[in-house]
Amino acid sequence: MKILPIIVCAEKRRNTSLKITLESFKQTDWPEEPICMFDGNIYEDPRKNADSNCLCTLKKFAETDYDYLLYLEDDIIINKHIYHNLTNWYPIKNGLLTFGSLFNNFNLNPENYDNNYEIVKVGDYWGTQGCILSKTSVRYILNNMDIWNSDFNVKDFDKVYGCQDVRISRTLQNLSKTIYYYVPGLVKEQDCPSTIGNDWRGSIKTYFDKDFKAMTKHVLNYINNTPNRNWFDYEDYYIEIANNVKDGDVLVEIGNHYGASSLYLADLIKKKNVNAKLYLVDISTGENRQALKFASNDYDIHNVIFIDEDSQTAHNHFQDKSIDFLFIDGSHSYDDVRKDIALWGSKVKNNGIMSGHDFNYIKDVRFAVEQQIPEHLISIRKTRMGFNIWTRDNNIFKLGKFAREFNNVPTDYMIYIPYVNRIDLLKLAIDSQSKHLDKILVINQSGKDISKEISNVAIFDMEHMHFSRMQNFAQNLAYYYNLKYIFFQHNDCWLTSDIINNMIEICEKDNKIAVVFTYYDCFALFNVSLLRNIGCWDESFNWYEGDIDFYQRILRDGYKHAEAGINAVCHIGSETLNSLSPEQFNSVKFNQDWAVKHYIHKWGGYKGQESHHMPYNGNP
């Protein structure tokens, strides 16, 4: 199939709108330069000039060996993928087209047209801003105008009333009653006056997308014929993802089944002409996997890499912070979803996207996501069938802002001290860590500016007083900085000697140790590599019982607590609590009573008597 592009030009526009049109054409994917046909400005009536040039253009095309004529006017903006869109257009690929319009003056929305076309009656057509004619139709026009192999005579063309756009369509109505409109439009008019004096341009609504690139019909056929097609109900989400893909991006989809979503995303990426890779991870090697591989090869989609392994092995192929987009849709069991989030979470870039499917459809998925990702970082997106997508917000700093940042970002460990009140005790806590001032972050939940009183360490002002949310912020900051350990220190606790290295040594002796206590967690070490497996602090526990919930989960997940002793730790019990206002104190006390009941409901028993493996036993 060969298509010849010709731009019909008014002589007087040679140096104005035509330049813009040629530049627009140059930015498209068309493999050859267009031919420009100038009208010579022979007649006083601009319509006759346009008619004359139109017939000369048709005659020139008829003498070539091209199959189709792409007829373009000189005052348009052109879709960047026009060659791809036309050569893959259903009416052309199937030999149906005699005449088609690329100017969508009916404002047709492409979401309503799987094949990217609408059929209109001949009498409804007008406008040659952009159209395509078959060789048969061009010859038919010329033969019926009695000028084939003869001199041009405008009067012959005048036998059909109207300007050249109407005359072309009306002449063809005896050949074909069908005119195809490309949806969305592949051309739109520039903001300039018409050469024939029409003033309707600003009043016409058109649907034009300069970046639109159609999915090839055979890809759609494959997708629409896959078993359980409706499981893939997030086409709009993948369109958004593909629109933001850049050169060098790495995308991973865990769980592909027959690959409806996989092929859809791969085809969208292909259309963007970017050098990005999509990795498809699935343990299946059966019929469905082979079908997807054959389809990607048959449809010339070469931006995919197949990893035929289970997801808990496949993550080893990727370095930390190397993935731009991760979609989890593999095994939907509670344990497996938790493991996927834990194992793959470190592989996603700080500004990358981690998301997954079936949040509202399968309870195991929902509870696994809520166990691993803090509530304030989970967003839910509705999908076509209601299965819904979860996404982890990559903005971990949404809870507040740095009043003072680290002079040098920590590379191995960080000490974080939450603060609500008693600035005198906070100063004592900081002074007791004088060798590690560059590692200390005060998480300020007091609602007051303390940067003038505390001048030697980093400070993050957190908007609300919430213990579990504060812990999650520190935990996610450790992931962000890629730290090995984080130390939690109460602000009413201080050290009499430096025990940090001793605590690290205890942790390194056993790779199952997730937390090292001293005076309980008045000063405690967390092993960051294991925190990903255990998950987040449950933010439904605002204050009390949040610690019990987290520390008991460490044990139930097969990890360990360790003790470093209390000799070096001094603590003035509950000074933060005792310094609260009466209103705050009552709120905390009420929360404690509720939290105990909530814990029992969540795990089927209190500390040491839990009976549920999954929160609420799957029934919140």
C-alpha positions in Angstrom: 0.0 0.0 0.0 1.4 3.3 -1.1 0.0 6.7 -0.2 1.2 9.9 -1.9 0.9 13.1 0.2 0.1 16.3 -1.8 -0.5 19.7 -0.3 -2.6 22.0 -2.5 -1.5 25.6 -2.0 -2.7 29.1 -2.7 0.1 31.1 -4.3 -0.4 34.0 -2.0 0.1 31.7 1.0 3.4 30.4 0.0 5.3 32.3 2.7 2.6 32.2 5.5 0.4 29.4 6.5 2.1 26.9 4.1 5.3 27.2 6.1 3.5 26.2 9.3 1.8 23.3 7.4 5.2 22.1 6.1 6.8 22.3 9.5 3.9 20.4 11.0 4.2 17.7 8.3 8.0 17.5 9.0 7.2 16.5 12.6 5.1 13.6 11.6 6.1 10.0 10.9 5.6 10.2 7.2 8.5 8.6 5.4 8.7 11.0 2.4 8.4 14.7 1.6 5.0 15.9 0.3 4.4 17.4 -3.1 3.2 21.0 -3.1 0.7 22.0 -5.9 0.3 25.8 -6.3 -2.8 27.3 -7.9 -0.8 30.0 -9.8 -3.5 32.6 -8.7 -4.8 32.6 -12.3 -8.4 33.6 -11.7 -9.9 36.6 -9.8 -12.3 34.2 -8.1 -10.3 32.3 -5.4 -12.8 29.4 -5.7 -11.9 28.8 -9.3 -8.2 28.8 -8.4 -9.0 26.2 -5.8 -11.0 24.1 -8.2 -8.4 24.3 -10.9 -5.6 23.3 -8.5 -7.7 20.4 -7.2 -8.2 18.9 -10.6 -4.5 19.4 -11.5 -3.7 17.6 -8.3 -6.0 14.7 -9.1 -4.6 14.4 -12.6 -1.0 14.4 -11.3 -1.8 11.7 -8.8 -3.6 9.5 -11.4 -0.3 9.4 -13.4 1.6 7.8 -10.5 1.8 4.2 -9.2 0.5 5.2 -5.8 -2.6 3.5 -4.3 -4.0 6.4 -2.4 -3.9 10.2 -2.5 -3.5 12.1 0.8 -5.0 15.4 -0.1 -4.0 18.2 2.3 -4.7 21.9 2.3 -2.1 24.5 3.1 -3.4 25.9 6.3 -3.5 22.9 8.7 -1.8 21.3 11.7 -1.2 17.6 11.3 -1.3 14.6 13.7 2.3 13.4 14.5 1.4 9.8 13.7 -0.6 10.3 10.6 1.3 7.6 8.6 0.8 5.0 11.2 -2.8 5.9 11.7 -3.7 5.8 8.0 -1.7 2.6 7.1 -3.4 0.8 10.0 -6.8 2.3 9.4 -9.5 -0.4 9.1 -11.2 1.0 5.9 -7.8 1.1 4.1 -6.3 -2.1 5.4 -9.5 -4.0 4.3 -9.8 -2.2 0.9 -13.1 -0.5 1.8 -12.2 3.1 1.3 -12.9 5.1 -1.7 -13.0 8.4 0.0 -12.3 9.4 3.6 -12.1 12.6 5.6 -9.3 13.4 8.2 -11.0 16.6 9.3 -13.3 15.7 12.2 -15.8 18.6 11.8 -18.5 16.5 13.6 -16.6 16.7 16.9 -16.7 12.9 17.2 -15.2 11.5 20.4 -12.7 8.6 19.8 -13.7 6.8 23.0 -16.9 5.8 21.2 -15.2 4.3 18.1 -13.0 1.1 18.5 -12.1 1.2 14.8 -11.4 4.9 14.6 -14.0 5.7 12.0 -17.5 6.9 11.5 -19.5 6.5 8.3 -21.5 9.5 7.0 -23.7 10.1 4.1 -22.3 11.8 1.0 -24.6 14.7 1.4 -23.3 15.5 4.9 -19.7 15.8 3.9 -17.8 19.0 3.3 -14.2 20.2 3.8 -11.0 19.1 2.0 -8.7 20.3 4.8 -7.4 16.7 4.9 -8.9 13.7 3.0 -7.7 10.5 1.4 -8.9 9.1 -2.0 -8.2 5.7 -3.6 -6.8 5.5 -7.1 -10.2 4.2 -8.3 -12.0 7.2 -6.9 -9.6 9.7 -8.4 -9.9 8.0 -11.9 -13.7 8.0 -11.5 -13.8 11.7 -10.8 -11.6 12.5 -13.8 -13.5 10.2 -16.1 -16.8 11.6 -15.2 -15.6 15.2 -15.5 -14.7 14.4 -19.1 -11.1 15.6 -18.8 -9.2 12.3 -18.6 -6.3 12.7 -20.9 -7.6 16.1 -22.1 -7.0 19.8 -21.3 -8.3 21.2 -18.1 -11.6 23.1 -18.4 -13.1 24.6 -15.2 -16.6 24.6 -16.8 -16.5 20.8 -16.9 -15.9 20.7 -13.2 -18.7 23.3 -12.6 -21.3 20.7 -13.7 -21.3 19.6 -10.0 -22.4 22.6 -7.9 -20.3 23.9 -5.1 -16.6 24.2 -4.1 -14.1 21.4 -4.6 -14.9 19.6 -1.4 -18.6 19.2 -2.3 -17.9 18.5 -5.9 -15.5 15.6 -5.1 -18.0 13.9 -2.7 -21.0 14.5 -5.0 -19.2 13.1 -8.0 -18.3 10.0 -6.0 -21.8 9.2 -4.8 -22.5 7.0 -7.8 -19.3 5.0 -7.1 -19.8 4.7 -3.3 -22.4 6.0 -0.9 -20.0 5.7 2.0 -17.6 8.3 3.3 -15.4 7.4 6.2 -14.4 10.0 8.8 -11.3 9.3 10.9 -11.9 9.6 14.6 -10.3 11.6 16.1 -9.4 14.1 13.4 -5.9 13.9 12.1 -5.8 17.5 10.9 -7.1 20.8 12.2 -7.2 24.3 10.6 -4.7 27.0 11.5 -6.0 30.2 13.0 -6.0 32.1 9.8 -8.6 33.4 7.3 -9.9 31.2 4.5 -8.8 32.1 0.9 -12.3 31.7 -0.4 -13.8 34.0 2.3 -15.6 31.6 4.6 -16.0 32.9 8.1 -17.3 29.8 9.9 -13.9 28.5 11.1 -14.1 29.8 14.7 -17.7 28.4 15.1 -16.9 24.8 14.2 -16.0 22.4 17.0 -13.6 19.7 16.0 -12.0 16.7 17.8 -8.3 16.7 17.0 -5.4 15.1 18.9 -1.9 15.9 17.6 -0.4 13.0 19.6 -3.0 10.4 18.9 -1.6 7.0 17.7 -4.2 4.3 17.0 -3.9 0.8 18.4 -3.7 -1.6 15.5 -6.9 -3.6 14.9 -5.2 -7.0 15.3 -4.0 -6.0 18.8 -7.5 -5.0 19.8 -8.8 -8.3 18.3 -6.4 -10.3 20.5 -7.3 -8.3 23.6 -11.0 -8.4 23.1 -10.9 -12.2 22.5 -8.8 -13.2 25.5 -10.6 -15.2 28.2 -11.9 -13.2 31.1 -11.5 -10.0 29.1 -13.4 -7.9 31.7 -10.7 -8.6 34.3 -8.8 -5.9 32.5 -11.0 -2.9 33.4 -8.4 -0.2 33.7 -7.7 0.9 30.2 -7.9 4.6 31.1 -5.3 4.1 33.9 -2.8 2.4 31.5 -3.4 5.3 29.0 -2.3 7.7 31.7 0.7 5.7 32.5 1.8 5.4 28.9 1.3 9.1 28.3 3.9 9.8 30.9 6.5 7.2 29.8 9.9 8.6 28.9 13.0 7.2 27.2 14.8 4.8 29.4 11.8 4.1 31.7 11.4 0.6 33.2 7.9 -0.8 33.7 7.0 -4.1 35.3 3.6 -5.9 35.3 3.4 -8.8 37.7 0.8 -11.3 36.7 -0.2 -11.3 33.0 -2.6 -14.2 32.4 -3.4 -14.1 28.6 -1.9 -10.6 28.5 -4.9 -8.3 27.6 -3.6 -5.6 29.9 0.1 -6.4 29.0 -0.4 -6.1 25.3 -2.5 -3.0 25.7 0.2 -1.2 27.7 2.9 -2.4 25.4 1.1 -1.2 22.3 0.5 2.2 23.9 4.2 2.5 24.7 5.1 1.5 21.2 3.0 4.3 19.8 4.9 6.9 21.8 8.1 6.0 20.0 10.1 6.0 23.2 12.9 3.7 24.3 11.1 2.1 27.3 11.0 -1.5 28.4 8.0 -3.4 29.8 8.8 -6.5 31.8 6.1 -9.2 32.0 6.5 -11.4 35.1 4.4 -14.6 35.3 5.1 -18.1 36.5 2.8 -19.6 33.9 4.5 -21.4 30.9 1.3 -22.9 29.5 -1.0 -22.1 26.7 -1.9 -18.6 27.9 1.8 -17.6 28.2 2.6 -18.9 24.7 -0.4 -17.1 23.2 0.9 -13.8 24.6 4.4 -14.4 23.3 3.1 -15.2 19.9 0.9 -12.2 19.9 3.6 -9.8 20.8 5.8 -11.2 18.1 3.1 -11.2 15.4 2.0 -7.7 16.2 5.6 -6.4 16.1 5.7 -5.4 19.7 9.3 -5.6 20.7 9.5 -3.4 23.8 8.5 -6.3 26.1 10.7 -8.7 28.0 9.2 -11.9 29.4 10.3 -13.2 32.8 8.9 -16.7 33.2 9.4 -16.9 37.0 7.4 -16.4 40.1 7.4 -12.8 41.3 9.3 -13.7 44.5 12.2 -14.8 42.4 12.0 -12.4 39.5 12.6 -9.3 41.7 16.3 -10.4 41.8 16.7 -9.3 38.2 16.2 -5.6 39.2 18.4 -3.3 41.2 17.0 -1.1 44.0 15.3 2.1 42.8 15.4 1.0 39.1 11.7 0.7 38.3 9.5 3.6 37.1 6.2 1.8 37.2 5.2 -1.4 39.0 1.8 -3.1 38.7 1.0 -6.0 41.0 -1.6 -8.4 39.8 -0.2 -11.8 40.4 -1.2 -14.2 43.1 -4.1 -12.6 45.1 -3.5 -14.4 48.4 -2.9 -12.3 51.5 0.6 -13.6 52.0 1.7 -13.4 48.4 0.5 -9.8 47.9 2.3 -8.8 51.1 5.5 -10.5 49.8 5.2 -8.8 46.4 4.8 -5.4 47.9 7.7 -6.1 50.3 10.1 -7.6 47.8 9.4 -5.2 44.9 9.0 -2.0 47.0 12.7 -1.3 47.2 13.0 -1.7 43.4 10.8 1.2 42.7 12.3 4.7 42.3 11.5 7.3 44.9 9.4 9.1 42.3 8.1 5.9 40.7 4.7 4.4 40.9 3.7 1.2 42.6 0.1 0.1 42.2 -2.1 -3.0 41.8 -5.5 -4.4 40.9 -8.6 -5.8 42.7 -8.5 -3.8 45.9 -12.2 -3.8 46.2 -12.8 -7.2 44.7 -10.6 -9.6 46.7 -10.4 -9.1 50.5 -6.9 -10.7 50.7 -5.6 -8.0 48.4 -7.1 -5.2 50.4 -5.9 -6.4 53.8 -2.4 -7.1 52.4 -2.1 -3.6 50.9 -3.3 -2.0 54.1 -0.8 -4.1 56.1 2.1 -3.1 54.0 1.4 0.5 53.0 0.4 3.3 55.4 -3.2 4.4 55.2 -2.3 8.0 54.3 -0.2 6.8 51.3 -2.9 4.6 49.8 -5.2 6.0 47.1 -8.0 4.1 45.3 -9.0 4.5 41.7 -12.4 3.3 40.5 -12.3 1.0 37.4 -14.8 0.1 34.7 -15.9 -3.1 36.4 -15.4 -1.9 40.0 -12.4 -4.1 40.8 -10.5 -0.9 41.5 -6.8 0.0 41.5 -4.7 0.8 44.6 -1.7 3.1 44.3 1.1 3.9 46.8 1.6 7.7 46.9 5.3 8.4 46.3 5.1 11.8 48.2 6.2 10.7 51.6 6.6 14.3 52.7 2.9 15.1 52.4 2.5 15.0 56.2 4.4 18.3 56.7 7.7 19.9 55.7 11.3 20.3 56.8 11.9 23.2 59.1 15.6 22.3 58.7 17.0 19.6 56.5 20.0 17.4 57.1 23.3 19.0 56.4 24.3 15.7 54.8 21.7 13.0 54.2 22.4 10.0 56.3 23.7 7.0 54.5 23.6 4.2 57.1 21.4 5.1 60.0 19.2 7.8 61.4 18.0 8.7 64.9 14.5 10.1 65.0 13.0 11.8 68.1 9.2 12.7 68.0 8.4 15.8 69.9 5.1 17.0 71.4 6.1 19.0 74.5 8.8 19.5 77.1 11.5 21.2 75.1 13.8 20.9 78.1 13.7 17.1 77.8 14.1 17.2 74.1 17.3 19.2 74.5 18.6 16.6 77.0 17.8 13.8 74.6 19.7 15.5 71.8 22.7 16.4 73.9 23.0 12.8 75.0 23.6 11.9 71.3 26.3 14.6 70.7 28.4 12.3 68.6 25.5 11.7 66.2 24.0 15.2 65.7 24.3 14.9 61.9 22.1 11.7 62.1 19.3 13.2 64.3 15.8 14.2 63.0 13.3 15.7 65.3 9.8 15.0 64.2 7.9 18.0 65.6 4.2 17.4 66.3 3.8 20.3 68.7 2.4 22.7 66.2 5.0 25.2 67.2 8.2 26.5 65.6 11.1 25.0 67.6 13.8 25.7 65.1 15.2 28.7 67.1 15.5 26.6 70.3 16.8 23.5 68.6 19.5 24.7 66.2 21.9 21.8 65.7 19.8 19.0 64.2 17.3 18.4 61.3 13.6 19.1 62.1 10.5 18.0 60.2 7.3 19.7 61.2 4.5 17.2 61.1 1.0 18.6 60.8 -0.8 16.3 63.3 -0.1 14.5 66.5 -0.4 10.9 65.5 2.0 8.3 66.9 1.6 5.5 64.3 1.6 8.0 61.4 4.8 9.5 62.7 6.4 6.0 62.8 5.4 5.4 59.3 6.9 8.6 58.1 10.2 7.7 59.8 10.0 4.2 58.2 9.3 5.6 54.7 12.1 8.2 55.1 14.5 5.3 55.8 13.3 3.6 52.5 13.7 7.0 50.7 17.3 7.4 52.0 18.1 3.7 51.6 19.2 3.4 55.2 20.2 0.2 57.0 18.9 1.1 60.4 16.8 3.6 62.2 16.8 4.4 65.9 13.7 5.5 67.7 14.3 7.7 70.8 11.6 9.1 73.0 12.0 12.8 73.7 11.8 12.1 77.5 14.7 9.6 77.3 18.4 10.3 77.2 21.5 8.1 77.1 24.4 8.0 79.5 26.8 6.3 77.1 27.0 5.7 73.3 25.4 2.3 72.6 24.6 2.6 69.0 27.4 0.5 67.6 26.6 -2.2 70.3 23.0 -2.3 69.1 24.0 -2.6 65.5 26.4 -5.5 66.4 23.5 -7.3 68.1 21.4 -7.0 65.1 24.1 -8.1 62.7 24.6 -11.4 64.6 21.2 -12.6 63.6 19.5 -11.6 60.3 16.1 -12.4 61.9 16.3 -9.6 64.4 14.0 -6.8 63.4 14.1 -4.7 66.6 16.6 -4.2 69.4 15.0 -2.8 72.6 16.7 -1.1 75.6 14.2 0.3 78.0 11.4 -1.2 75.9 11.3 1.2 72.9 12.4 4.3 74.7 15.5 3.8 72.6 15.2 1.1 70.0 16.9 0.0 66.7 14.9 -1.1 63.7 16.4 -3.3 60.9 15.1 -1.5 57.8 15.6 -4.4 55.4 13.1 -6.4 57.5 10.6 -3.6 58.0 9.5 -3.9 54.4 8.5 -7.5 55.1 6.7 -6.7 58.3 4.8 -3.7 56.8 3.7 -0.4 58.2 2.3 0.7 61.5 -1.5 0.5 61.7 -2.7 4.1 61.6 -6.1 3.1 63.0 -4.2 3.0 66.3 -3.6 6.7 66.9 -1.6 6.3 70.0 -1.7 3.3 72.4 -1.7 -0.3 71.2 -0.1 0.8 67.9 3.2 -0.3 69.4 1.8 -3.7 70.6 0.3 -4.3 67.1 3.6 -3.7 65.3 5.9 -5.5 67.7 3.6 -8.6 67.9 3.4 -8.7 64.1 7.2 -8.9 64.0 7.0 -12.1 66.0 4.1 -13.6 64.1 5.9 -13.0 60.8 8.8 -15.1 62.1 11.2 -12.4 63.1 12.8 -11.6 66.5 13.1 -9.0 69.2 16.4 -8.5 70.9 17.5 -6.7 74.1 20.5 -4.4 74.6 19.9 -3.7 78.2 18.8 -0.6 80.1 22.1 0.4 81.8 22.8 3.3 79.4 19.2 4.6 79.2 17.4 7.0 81.4 13.6 7.7 81.0 11.2 9.9 82.8 8.0 7.9 82.4 5.2 9.4 80.3 6.3 13.0 80.6 4.8 13.7 77.1 1.5 12.3 78.2 1.5 14.1 81.6 2.2 17.4 79.9 -0.8 17.2 77.6 -3.7 19.6 78.0 -6.7 18.1 79.8 -8.6 17.8 76.5 -5.7 16.1 74.8 -5.2 13.7 77.8 -8.9 12.7 77.8 -8.7 12.0 74.1 -5.7 9.8 74.5 -7.2 7.9 77.4 -10.4 7.3 75.4 -8.4 6.2 72.5 -6.6 3.7 74.7 -9.8 2.0 75.8 -11.1 1.8 72.3 -7.7 0.6 71.0 -7.7 -2.5 73.2 -11.1 -3.5 71.9 -10.0 -2.8 68.4 -6.9 -4.9 68.7 -8.9 -7.9 70.0 -11.3 -7.4 67.1 -8.5 -7.2 64.6 -6.5 -10.2 65.7 -9.0 -12.4 67.6 -7.4 -11.9 71.0 -5.1 -9.6 72.9 -1.3 -9.7 73.1 -0.1 -13.3 73.0 -3.6 -14.7 72.4 -4.1 -13.7 68.8 -5.9 -16.2 66.6 -6.3 -14.5 63.2 -3.7 -14.8 60.5 -5.2 -12.0 58.4 -6.6 -8.8 60.0 -10.2 -9.3 61.2 -10.0 -12.8 59.8 -11.1 -11.2 56.5 -14.3 -9.6 58.0 -13.7 -6.1 59.3 
